[in-house]
């Protein structure tokens, strides 16, 4: 799966699907923000923060004003990462239901 390799190569150092690491957990990202916003964030989070975007500023402040590196990923690659995150988020929810 392309999203798996892209996530591991670009995101996993600072993010997990369901846990906070250096940055926020990525599970549910598409529920929190539109994909167009997520693409802009991935490509240049500092620009969104500097623009005064309320949600971007909130994340920036919440994570000790640590700016996420910019990634030159295509729309398709970002979508593949988000698909991977969603599939793993669903898997974790399914495991919780089995344990309950």
Biopython code that builds the backbone (N, CA, C, O; Angstrom):
import numpy as np
from Bio.PDB.StructureBuilder import StructureBuilder

atoms = [
    (1, "UNK", "N", (0.843, -1.187, 0.000)),
    (1, "UNK", "CA", (0.000, 0.000, 0.000)),
    (1, "UNK", "C", (0.885, 1.246, 0.000)),
    (1, "UNK", "O", (1.759, 1.391, 0.855)),
    (2, "UNK", "N", (0.660, 2.132, -0.948)),
    (2, "UNK", "CA", (1.484, 3.333, -1.091)),
    (2, "UNK", "C", (1.400, 4.226, 0.141)),
    (2, "UNK", "O", (2.407, 4.793, 0.564)),
    (3, "UNK", "N", (0.215, 4.356, 0.719)),
    (3, "UNK", "CA", (0.036, 5.215, 1.888)),
    (3, "UNK", "C", (0.869, 4.782, 3.069)),
    (3, "UNK", "O", (1.368, 5.621, 3.819)),
    (4, "UNK", "N", (1.028, 3.481, 3.247)),
    (4, "UNK", "CA", (1.841, 2.933, 4.329)),
    (4, "UNK", "C", (3.279, 3.420, 4.196)),
    (4, "UNK", "O", (3.845, 3.944, 5.155)),
    (5, "UNK", "N", (3.869, 3.254, 3.027)),
    (5, "UNK", "CA", (5.257, 3.676, 2.801)),
    (5, "UNK", "C", (5.394, 5.191, 2.918)),
    (5, "UNK", "O", (6.367, 5.684, 3.489)),
    (6, "UNK", "N", (4.435, 5.925, 2.385)),
    (6, "UNK", "CA", (4.481, 7.388, 2.474)),
    (6, "UNK", "C", (4.372, 7.851, 3.923)),
    (6, "UNK", "O", (5.091, 8.758, 4.342)),
    (7, "UNK", "N", (3.474, 7.232, 4.690)),
    (7, "UNK", "CA", (3.325, 7.584, 6.103)),
    (7, "UNK", "C", (4.624, 7.313, 6.852)),
    (7, "UNK", "O", (5.119, 8.170, 7.585)),
    (8, "UNK", "N", (5.168, 6.123, 6.664)),
    (8, "UNK", "CA", (6.400, 5.759, 7.374)),
    (8, "UNK", "C", (7.576, 6.635, 6.967)),
    (8, "UNK", "O", (8.423, 6.957, 7.801)),
    (9, "UNK", "N", (7.641, 7.025, 5.693)),
    (9, "UNK", "CA", (8.750, 7.832, 5.212)),
    (9, "UNK", "C", (8.644, 9.315, 5.505)),
    (9, "UNK", "O", (9.654, 10.019, 5.504)),
    (10, "UNK", "N", (7.429, 9.804, 5.759)),
    (10, "UNK", "CA", (7.247, 11.245, 5.914)),
    (10, "UNK", "C", (6.608, 11.678, 7.229)),
    (10, "UNK", "O", (6.793, 12.818, 7.655)),
    (11, "UNK", "N", (5.869, 10.803, 7.870)),
    (11, "UNK", "CA", (5.049, 11.223, 9.010)),
    (11, "UNK", "C", (5.405, 10.546, 10.334)),
    (11, "UNK", "O", (5.318, 11.161, 11.397)),
    (12, "UNK", "N", (5.807, 9.277, 10.262)),
    (12, "UNK", "CA", (5.906, 8.436, 11.461)),
    (12, "UNK", "C", (6.953, 8.890, 12.473)),
    (12, "UNK", "O", (6.895, 8.479, 13.632)),
    (13, "UNK", "N", (7.901, 9.722, 12.071)),
    (13, "UNK", "CA", (8.884, 10.207, 13.046)),
    (13, "UNK", "C", (8.223, 11.089, 14.103)),
    (13, "UNK", "O", (8.683, 11.148, 15.243)),
    (14, "UNK", "N", (7.149, 11.769, 13.724)),
    (14, "UNK", "CA", (6.510, 12.709, 14.647)),
    (14, "UNK", "C", (5.047, 12.397, 14.945)),
    (14, "UNK", "O", (4.476, 12.949, 15.886)),
    (15, "UNK", "N", (4.438, 11.521, 14.155)),
    (15, "UNK", "CA", (3.004, 11.255, 14.296)),
    (15, "UNK", "C", (2.714, 9.761, 14.353)),
    (15, "UNK", "O", (3.452, 8.939, 13.809)),
    (16, "UNK", "N", (1.619, 9.440, 15.027)),
    (16, "UNK", "CA", (1.035, 8.099, 14.988)),
    (16, "UNK", "C", (-0.430, 8.286, 14.599)),
    (16, "UNK", "O", (-0.934, 9.409, 14.565)),
    (17, "UNK", "N", (-1.091, 7.202, 14.312)),
    (17, "UNK", "CA", (-2.496, 7.298, 13.915)),
    (17, "UNK", "C", (-3.369, 7.643, 15.113)),
    (17, "UNK", "O", (-4.206, 8.542, 15.032)),
    (18, "UNK", "N", (-3.181, 6.941, 16.220)),
    (18, "UNK", "CA", (-4.085, 7.082, 17.360)),
    (18, "UNK", "C", (-3.443, 7.649, 18.617)),
    (18, "UNK", "O", (-4.118, 7.780, 19.639)),
    (19, "UNK", "N", (-2.172, 7.985, 18.571)),
    (19, "UNK", "CA", (-1.474, 8.483, 19.756)),
    (19, "UNK", "C", (-0.733, 9.773, 19.450)),
    (19, "UNK", "O", (-0.244, 9.976, 18.338)),
    (20, "UNK", "N", (-0.655, 10.640, 20.447)),
    (20, "UNK", "CA", (0.161, 11.846, 20.339)),
    (20, "UNK", "C", (1.612, 11.426, 20.492)),
    (20, "UNK", "O", (1.951, 10.683, 21.413)),
    (21, "UNK", "N", (2.466, 11.892, 19.605)),
    (21, "UNK", "CA", (3.909, 11.622, 19.694)),
    (21, "UNK", "C", (4.539, 13.008, 19.839)),
    (21, "UNK", "O", (4.267, 13.694, 20.824)),
    (22, "UNK", "N", (5.356, 13.432, 18.909)),
    (22, "UNK", "CA", (5.863, 14.806, 18.892)),
    (22, "UNK", "C", (4.740, 15.736, 18.437)),
    (22, "UNK", "O", (4.579, 16.843, 18.951)),
    (23, "UNK", "N", (3.972, 15.260, 17.464)),
    (23, "UNK", "CA", (2.822, 15.998, 16.945)),
    (23, "UNK", "C", (1.543, 15.248, 17.257)),
    (23, "UNK", "O", (1.577, 14.171, 17.851)),
    (24, "UNK", "N", (0.418, 15.813, 16.859)),
    (24, "UNK", "CA", (-0.873, 15.198, 17.189)),
    (24, "UNK", "C", (-1.112, 13.870, 16.479)),
    (24, "UNK", "O", (-0.522, 13.586, 15.436)),
    (25, "UNK", "N", (-1.990, 13.067, 17.072)),
    (25, "UNK", "CA", (-2.447, 11.846, 16.411)),
    (25, "UNK", "C", (-3.169, 12.253, 15.130)),
    (25, "UNK", "O", (-3.906, 13.238, 15.116)),
    (26, "UNK", "N", (-2.957, 11.499, 14.060)),
    (26, "UNK", "CA", (-3.543, 11.865, 12.770)),
    (26, "UNK", "C", (-4.895, 11.217, 12.508)),
    (26, "UNK", "O", (-5.584, 11.581, 11.554)),
    (27, "UNK", "N", (-5.280, 10.261, 13.345)),
    (27, "UNK", "CA", (-6.595, 9.652, 13.193)),
    (27, "UNK", "C", (-7.694, 10.706, 13.261)),
    (27, "UNK", "O", (-7.679, 11.571, 14.137)),
    (28, "UNK", "N", (-8.635, 10.632, 12.346)),
    (28, "UNK", "CA", (-9.743, 11.580, 12.316)),
    (28, "UNK", "C", (-9.415, 12.921, 11.688)),
    (28, "UNK", "O", (-10.217, 13.851, 11.769)),
    (29, "UNK", "N", (-8.247, 13.039, 11.061)),
    (29, "UNK", "CA", (-7.838, 14.325, 10.477)),
    (29, "UNK", "C", (-8.857, 14.841, 9.471)),
    (29, "UNK", "O", (-9.167, 16.032, 9.459)),
    (30, "UNK", "N", (-9.377, 13.959, 8.631)),
    (30, "UNK", "CA", (-10.358, 14.393, 7.625)),
    (30, "UNK", "C", (-11.682, 14.820, 8.262)),
    (30, "UNK", "O", (-12.454, 15.555, 7.646)),
    (31, "UNK", "N", (-11.944, 14.373, 9.471)),
    (31, "UNK", "CA", (-13.160, 14.791, 10.175)),
    (31, "UNK", "C", (-12.972, 16.172, 10.803)),
    (31, "UNK", "O", (-13.934, 16.920, 10.980)),
    (32, "UNK", "N", (-11.732, 16.499, 11.136)),
    (32, "UNK", "CA", (-11.452, 17.784, 11.776)),
    (32, "UNK", "C", (-11.278, 18.925, 10.785)),
    (32, "UNK", "O", (-11.678, 20.056, 11.063)),
    (33, "UNK", "N", (-10.683, 18.637, 9.632)),
    (33, "UNK", "CA", (-10.378, 19.682, 8.647)),
    (33, "UNK", "C", (-10.633, 19.149, 7.248)),
    (33, "UNK", "O", (-10.478, 17.951, 7.010)),
    (34, "UNK", "N", (-11.023, 20.021, 6.310)),
    (34, "UNK", "CA", (-11.177, 19.589, 4.917)),
    (34, "UNK", "C", (-9.824, 19.189, 4.325)),
    (34, "UNK", "O", (-8.778, 19.672, 4.757)),
    (35, "UNK", "N", (-9.862, 18.311, 3.344)),
    (35, "UNK", "CA", (-8.609, 17.828, 2.757)),
    (35, "UNK", "C", (-7.809, 18.954, 2.104)),
    (35, "UNK", "O", (-6.580, 18.901, 2.089)),
    (36, "UNK", "N", (-8.474, 19.960, 1.571)),
    (36, "UNK", "CA", (-7.734, 21.089, 0.985)),
    (36, "UNK", "C", (-6.911, 21.797, 2.057)),
    (36, "UNK", "O", (-5.785, 22.217, 1.793)),
    (37, "UNK", "N", (-7.456, 21.932, 3.250)),
    (37, "UNK", "CA", (-6.725, 22.539, 4.366)),
    (37, "UNK", "C", (-5.548, 21.640, 4.755)),
    (37, "UNK", "O", (-4.437, 22.123, 4.977)),
    (38, "UNK", "N", (-5.798, 20.339, 4.836)),
    (38, "UNK", "CA", (-4.739, 19.401, 5.217)),
    (38, "UNK", "C", (-3.582, 19.438, 4.222)),
    (38, "UNK", "O", (-2.418, 19.374, 4.617)),
    (39, "UNK", "N", (-3.898, 19.542, 2.943)),
    (39, "UNK", "CA", (-2.836, 19.643, 1.927)),
    (39, "UNK", "C", (-1.995, 20.896, 2.153)),
    (39, "UNK", "O", (-0.766, 20.845, 2.111)),
    (40, "UNK", "N", (-2.667, 22.016, 2.391)),
    (40, "UNK", "CA", (-1.949, 23.274, 2.630)),
    (40, "UNK", "C", (-1.071, 23.161, 3.873)),
    (40, "UNK", "O", (0.052, 23.666, 3.886)),
    (41, "UNK", "N", (-1.569, 22.509, 4.904)),
    (41, "UNK", "CA", (-0.817, 22.330, 6.151)),
    (41, "UNK", "C", (0.429, 21.476, 5.916)),
    (41, "UNK", "O", (1.521, 21.828, 6.362)),
    (42, "UNK", "N", (0.262, 20.370, 5.224)),
    (42, "UNK", "CA", (1.387, 19.464, 4.954)),
    (42, "UNK", "C", (2.462, 20.178, 4.133)),
    (42, "UNK", "O", (3.655, 20.005, 4.378)),
    (43, "UNK", "N", (2.043, 20.958, 3.186)),
    (43, "UNK", "CA", (2.997, 21.615, 2.282)),
    (43, "UNK", "C", (3.673, 22.826, 2.906)),
    (43, "UNK", "O", (4.810, 23.138, 2.551)),
    (44, "UNK", "N", (2.997, 23.524, 3.837)),
    (44, "UNK", "CA", (3.616, 24.698, 4.448)),
    (44, "UNK", "C", (2.791, 25.147, 5.648)),
    (44, "UNK", "O", (2.006, 26.091, 5.555)),
    (45, "UNK", "N", (2.976, 24.465, 6.775)),
    (45, "UNK", "CA", (2.203, 24.795, 7.973)),
    (45, "UNK", "C", (2.500, 26.215, 8.448)),
    (45, "UNK", "O", (1.611, 26.906, 8.946)),
    (46, "UNK", "N", (3.751, 26.647, 8.294)),
    (46, "UNK", "CA", (4.128, 27.994, 8.726)),
    (46, "UNK", "C", (3.346, 29.079, 8.011)),
    (46, "UNK", "O", (3.007, 30.102, 8.606)),
    (47, "UNK", "N", (3.063, 28.862, 6.749)),
    (47, "UNK", "CA", (2.291, 29.836, 5.969)),
    (47, "UNK", "C", (0.865, 29.942, 6.512)),
    (47, "UNK", "O", (0.313, 31.038, 6.609)),
    (48, "UNK", "N", (0.273, 28.799, 6.864)),
    (48, "UNK", "CA", (-1.082, 28.825, 7.437)),
    (48, "UNK", "C", (-1.086, 29.522, 8.790)),
    (48, "UNK", "O", (-1.994, 30.297, 9.090)),
    (49, "UNK", "N", (-0.079, 29.251, 9.602)),
    (49, "UNK", "CA", (0.019, 29.909, 10.910)),
    (49, "UNK", "C", (0.172, 31.415, 10.711)),
    (49, "UNK", "O", (-0.530, 32.200, 11.348)),
    (50, "UNK", "N", (1.083, 31.818, 9.832)),
    (50, "UNK", "CA", (1.335, 33.240, 9.576)),
    (50, "UNK", "C", (0.104, 33.955, 9.018)),
    (50, "UNK", "O", (-0.060, 35.160, 9.211)),
    (51, "UNK", "N", (-0.763, 33.208, 8.324)),
    (51, "UNK", "CA", (-1.975, 33.817, 7.756)),
    (51, "UNK", "C", (-3.013, 34.113, 8.834)),
    (51, "UNK", "O", (-3.993, 34.816, 8.588)),
    (52, "UNK", "N", (-2.789, 33.567, 10.035)),
    (52, "UNK", "CA", (-3.736, 33.767, 11.124)),
    (52, "UNK", "C", (-4.847, 32.736, 11.166)),
    (52, "UNK", "O", (-5.796, 32.883, 11.935)),
    (53, "UNK", "N", (-4.744, 31.688, 10.345)),
    (53, "UNK", "CA", (-5.749, 30.622, 10.366)),
    (53, "UNK", "C", (-5.912, 30.127, 11.801)),
    (53, "UNK", "O", (-4.954, 29.667, 12.422)),
    (54, "UNK", "N", (-7.133, 30.227, 12.318)),
    (54, "UNK", "CA", (-7.398, 29.947, 13.730)),
    (54, "UNK", "C", (-6.980, 28.538, 14.151)),
    (54, "UNK", "O", (-6.348, 28.364, 15.192)),
    (55, "UNK", "N", (-7.325, 27.548, 13.359)),
    (55, "UNK", "CA", (-6.997, 26.164, 13.710)),
    (55, "UNK", "C", (-5.490, 25.919, 13.629)),
    (55, "UNK", "O", (-4.928, 25.225, 14.476)),
    (56, "UNK", "N", (-4.837, 26.488, 12.616)),
    (56, "UNK", "CA", (-3.388, 26.332, 12.466)),
    (56, "UNK", "C", (-2.656, 26.948, 13.656)),
    (56, "UNK", "O", (-1.714, 26.357, 14.185)),
    (57, "UNK", "N", (-3.088, 28.126, 14.069)),
    (57, "UNK", "CA", (-2.467, 28.800, 15.215)),
    (57, "UNK", "C", (-2.681, 27.977, 16.485)),
    (57, "UNK", "O", (-1.777, 27.856, 17.311)),
    (58, "UNK", "N", (-3.878, 27.413, 16.638)),
    (58, "UNK", "CA", (-4.187, 26.580, 17.813)),
    (58, "UNK", "C", (-3.236, 25.382, 17.893)),
    (58, "UNK", "O", (-2.681, 25.101, 18.955)),
    (59, "UNK", "N", (-3.048, 24.680, 16.777)),
    (59, "UNK", "CA", (-2.149, 23.520, 16.765)),
    (59, "UNK", "C", (-0.717, 23.961, 17.055)),
    (59, "UNK", "O", (-0.022, 23.340, 17.860)),
    (60, "UNK", "N", (-0.283, 25.027, 16.402)),
    (60, "UNK", "CA", (1.068, 25.554, 16.590)),
    (60, "UNK", "C", (1.319, 25.856, 18.069)),
    (60, "UNK", "O", (2.354, 25.471, 18.612)),
    (61, "UNK", "N", (0.390, 26.533, 18.714)),
    (61, "UNK", "CA", (0.546, 26.873, 20.130)),
    (61, "UNK", "C", (0.461, 25.644, 21.025)),
    (61, "UNK", "O", (1.186, 25.546, 22.015)),
    (62, "UNK", "N", (-0.409, 24.716, 20.689)),
    (62, "UNK", "CA", (-0.598, 23.507, 21.497)),
    (62, "UNK", "C", (0.658, 22.637, 21.521)),
    (62, "UNK", "O", (0.913, 21.939, 22.502)),
    (63, "UNK", "N", (1.431, 22.679, 20.455)),
    (63, "UNK", "CA", (2.637, 21.850, 20.364)),
    (63, "UNK", "C", (3.901, 22.695, 20.486)),
    (63, "UNK", "O", (4.836, 22.564, 19.696)),
    (64, "UNK", "N", (3.906, 23.568, 21.497)),
    (64, "UNK", "CA", (5.058, 24.380, 21.883)),
    (64, "UNK", "C", (5.651, 25.197, 20.736)),
    (64, "UNK", "O", (6.866, 25.380, 20.660)),
    (65, "UNK", "N", (4.803, 25.676, 19.863)),
    (65, "UNK", "CA", (5.213, 26.521, 18.736)),
    (65, "UNK", "C", (6.296, 25.861, 17.883)),
    (65, "UNK", "O", (7.177, 26.524, 17.335)),
    (66, "UNK", "N", (6.201, 24.552, 17.792)),
    (66, "UNK", "CA", (7.129, 23.774, 16.971)),
    (66, "UNK", "C", (6.518, 23.620, 15.582)),
    (66, "UNK", "O", (5.475, 22.987, 15.420)),
    (67, "UNK", "N", (7.169, 24.198, 14.592)),
    (67, "UNK", "CA", (6.634, 24.171, 13.230)),
    (67, "UNK", "C", (6.894, 22.830, 12.563)),
    (67, "UNK", "O", (8.000, 22.292, 12.623)),
    (68, "UNK", "N", (5.857, 22.301, 11.927)),
    (68, "UNK", "CA", (6.004, 21.061, 11.176)),
    (68, "UNK", "C", (6.806, 21.343, 9.909)),
    (68, "UNK", "O", (6.590, 22.363, 9.255)),
    (69, "UNK", "N", (7.729, 20.449, 9.557)),
    (69, "UNK", "CA", (8.469, 20.639, 8.298)),
    (69, "UNK", "C", (7.514, 20.630, 7.106)),
    (69, "UNK", "O", (6.449, 20.014, 7.154)),
    (70, "UNK", "N", (7.903, 21.311, 6.052)),
    (70, "UNK", "CA", (7.115, 21.320, 4.815)),
    (70, "UNK", "C", (7.448, 20.086, 3.988)),
    (70, "UNK", "O", (8.602, 19.660, 3.930)),
    (71, "UNK", "N", (6.437, 19.519, 3.351)),
    (71, "UNK", "CA", (6.622, 18.346, 2.508)),
    (71, "UNK", "C", (6.089, 18.646, 1.118)),
    (71, "UNK", "O", (4.985, 19.169, 0.969)),
    (72, "UNK", "N", (6.862, 18.321, 0.119)),
    (72, "UNK", "CA", (6.451, 18.532, -1.270)),
    (72, "UNK", "C", (5.801, 17.250, -1.797)),
    (72, "UNK", "O", (6.368, 16.542, -2.629)),
    (73, "UNK", "N", (4.624, 16.977, -1.302)),
    (73, "UNK", "CA", (3.872, 15.789, -1.696)),
    (73, "UNK", "C", (2.733, 16.199, -2.625)),
    (73, "UNK", "O", (2.168, 17.284, -2.488)),
    (74, "UNK", "N", (2.405, 15.331, -3.558)),
    (74, "UNK", "CA", (1.294, 15.602, -4.479)),
    (74, "UNK", "C", (-0.041, 15.415, -3.753)),
    (74, "UNK", "O", (-0.099, 14.828, -2.673)),
    (75, "UNK", "N", (-1.106, 15.925, -4.365)),
    (75, "UNK", "CA", (-2.449, 15.707, -3.818)),
    (75, "UNK", "C", (-2.707, 14.217, -3.638)),
    (75, "UNK", "O", (-3.248, 13.795, -2.617)),
    (76, "UNK", "N", (-2.320, 13.424, -4.631)),
    (76, "UNK", "CA", (-2.535, 11.978, -4.580)),
    (76, "UNK", "C", (-1.778, 11.357, -3.409)),
    (76, "UNK", "O", (-2.323, 10.512, -2.699)),
    (77, "UNK", "N", (-0.535, 11.765, -3.203)),
    (77, "UNK", "CA", (0.256, 11.204, -2.102)),
    (77, "UNK", "C", (-0.344, 11.569, -0.749)),
    (77, "UNK", "O", (-0.402, 10.730, 0.150)),
    (78, "UNK", "N", (-0.788, 12.804, -0.601)),
    (78, "UNK", "CA", (-1.416, 13.209, 0.658)),
    (78, "UNK", "C", (-2.704, 12.417, 0.872)),
    (78, "UNK", "O", (-2.981, 11.978, 1.989)),
    (79, "UNK", "N", (-3.485, 12.231, -0.173)),
    (79, "UNK", "CA", (-4.708, 11.417, -0.065)),
    (79, "UNK", "C", (-4.385, 9.979, 0.317)),
    (79, "UNK", "O", (-5.109, 9.371, 1.105)),
    (80, "UNK", "N", (-3.307, 9.431, -0.234)),
    (80, "UNK", "CA", (-2.908, 8.060, 0.104)),
    (80, "UNK", "C", (-2.507, 7.961, 1.575)),
    (80, "UNK", "O", (-2.826, 6.974, 2.237)),
    (81, "UNK", "N", (-1.818, 8.965, 2.085)),
    (81, "UNK", "CA", (-1.459, 8.980, 3.505)),
    (81, "UNK", "C", (-2.728, 9.040, 4.348)),
    (81, "UNK", "O", (-2.861, 8.292, 5.317)),
    (82, "UNK", "N", (-3.646, 9.906, 3.997)),
    (82, "UNK", "CA", (-4.895, 10.033, 4.752)),
    (82, "UNK", "C", (-5.734, 8.762, 4.676)),
    (82, "UNK", "O", (-6.378, 8.389, 5.656)),
    (83, "UNK", "N", (-5.736, 8.096, 3.528)),
    (83, "UNK", "CA", (-6.424, 6.801, 3.402)),
    (83, "UNK", "C", (-5.798, 5.778, 4.346)),
    (83, "UNK", "O", (-6.504, 5.029, 5.021)),
    (84, "UNK", "N", (-4.470, 5.753, 4.388)),
    (84, "UNK", "CA", (-3.752, 4.836, 5.280)),
    (84, "UNK", "C", (-4.124, 5.125, 6.741)),
    (84, "UNK", "O", (-4.402, 4.206, 7.511)),
    (85, "UNK", "N", (-4.125, 6.397, 7.107)),
    (85, "UNK", "CA", (-4.476, 6.785, 8.475)),
    (85, "UNK", "C", (-5.892, 6.313, 8.800)),
    (85, "UNK", "O", (-6.121, 5.725, 9.858)),
    (86, "UNK", "N", (-6.831, 6.562, 7.910)),
    (86, "UNK", "CA", (-8.219, 6.144, 8.143)),
    (86, "UNK", "C", (-8.352, 4.633, 8.281)),
    (86, "UNK", "O", (-9.096, 4.153, 9.136)),
    (87, "UNK", "N", (-7.645, 3.885, 7.457)),
    (87, "UNK", "CA", (-7.755, 2.426, 7.539)),
    (87, "UNK", "C", (-7.174, 1.907, 8.845)),
    (87, "UNK", "O", (-7.683, 0.932, 9.397)),
    (88, "UNK", "N", (-6.127, 2.534, 9.347)),
    (88, "UNK", "CA", (-5.536, 2.107, 10.613)),
    (88, "UNK", "C", (-6.324, 2.606, 11.807)),
    (88, "UNK", "O", (-6.344, 1.959, 12.854)),
    (89, "UNK", "N", (-6.963, 3.734, 11.663)),
    (89, "UNK", "CA", (-7.849, 4.234, 12.706)),
    (89, "UNK", "C", (-9.024, 3.271, 12.857)),
    (89, "UNK", "O", (-9.403, 2.929, 13.977)),
    (90, "UNK", "N", (-9.596, 2.834, 11.749)),
    (90, "UNK", "CA", (-10.719, 1.897, 11.772)),
    (90, "UNK", "C", (-10.299, 0.569, 12.386)),
    (90, "UNK", "O", (-11.060, -0.046, 13.133)),
    (91, "UNK", "N", (-9.086, 0.128, 12.068)),
    (91, "UNK", "CA", (-8.574, -1.125, 12.616)),
    (91, "UNK", "C", (-8.468, -1.033, 14.137)),
    (91, "UNK", "O", (-8.815, -1.983, 14.839)),
    (92, "UNK", "N", (-7.992, 0.099, 14.650)),
    (92, "UNK", "CA", (-7.849, 0.280, 16.097)),
    (92, "UNK", "C", (-9.217, 0.292, 16.773)),
    (92, "UNK", "O", (-9.378, -0.286, 17.848)),
    (93, "UNK", "N", (-10.194, 0.935, 16.166)),
    (93, "UNK", "CA", (-11.547, 0.960, 16.713)),
    (93, "UNK", "C", (-12.115, -0.452, 16.736)),
    (93, "UNK", "O", (-12.760, -0.837, 17.711)),
    (94, "UNK", "N", (-11.892, -1.223, 15.690)),
    (94, "UNK", "CA", (-12.353, -2.606, 15.640)),
    (94, "UNK", "C", (-11.732, -3.456, 16.728)),
    (94, "UNK", "O", (-12.408, -4.303, 17.312)),
    (95, "UNK", "N", (-10.453, -3.248, 17.013)),
    (95, "UNK", "CA", (-9.780, -3.999, 18.071)),
    (95, "UNK", "C", (-10.359, -3.663, 19.429)),
    (95, "UNK", "O", (-10.514, -4.553, 20.265)),
    (96, "UNK", "N", (-10.682, -2.407, 19.670)),
    (96, "UNK", "CA", (-11.281, -2.006, 20.939)),
    (96, "UNK", "C", (-12.625, -2.699, 21.107)),
    (96, "UNK", "O", (-12.941, -3.174, 22.198)),
    (97, "UNK", "N", (-13.409, -2.763, 20.062)),
    (97, "UNK", "CA", (-14.716, -3.426, 20.145)),
    (97, "UNK", "C", (-14.561, -4.910, 20.455)),
    (97, "UNK", "O", (-15.364, -5.473, 21.199)),
    (98, "UNK", "N", (-13.538, -5.548, 19.895)),
    (98, "UNK", "CA", (-13.312, -6.963, 20.172)),
    (98, "UNK", "C", (-12.931, -7.183, 21.631)),
    (98, "UNK", "O", (-13.337, -8.176, 22.233)),
    (99, "UNK", "N", (-12.165, -6.275, 22.197)),
    (99, "UNK", "CA", (-11.704, -6.410, 23.575)),
    (99, "UNK", "C", (-12.836, -6.161, 24.558)),
    (99, "UNK", "O", (-12.909, -6.808, 25.603)),
    (100, "UNK", "N", (-13.715, -5.230, 24.229)),
    (100, "UNK", "CA", (-14.823, -4.910, 25.134)),
    (100, "UNK", "C", (-15.697, -6.102, 25.256)),
    (100, "UNK", "O", (-16.699, -6.063, 25.971)),
]
sb = StructureBuilder()
sb.init_structure("model")
sb.init_model(0)
sb.init_chain("A")
sb.init_seg("    ")
for serial, (resi, resn, name, xyz) in enumerate(atoms, 1):
    if name == "N":
        sb.init_residue(resn, " ", resi, " ")
    sb.init_atom(name, np.array(xyz, "f"), 0.0, 1.0, " ", f" {name:<3s}", serial, name[0])
structure = sb.get_structure()
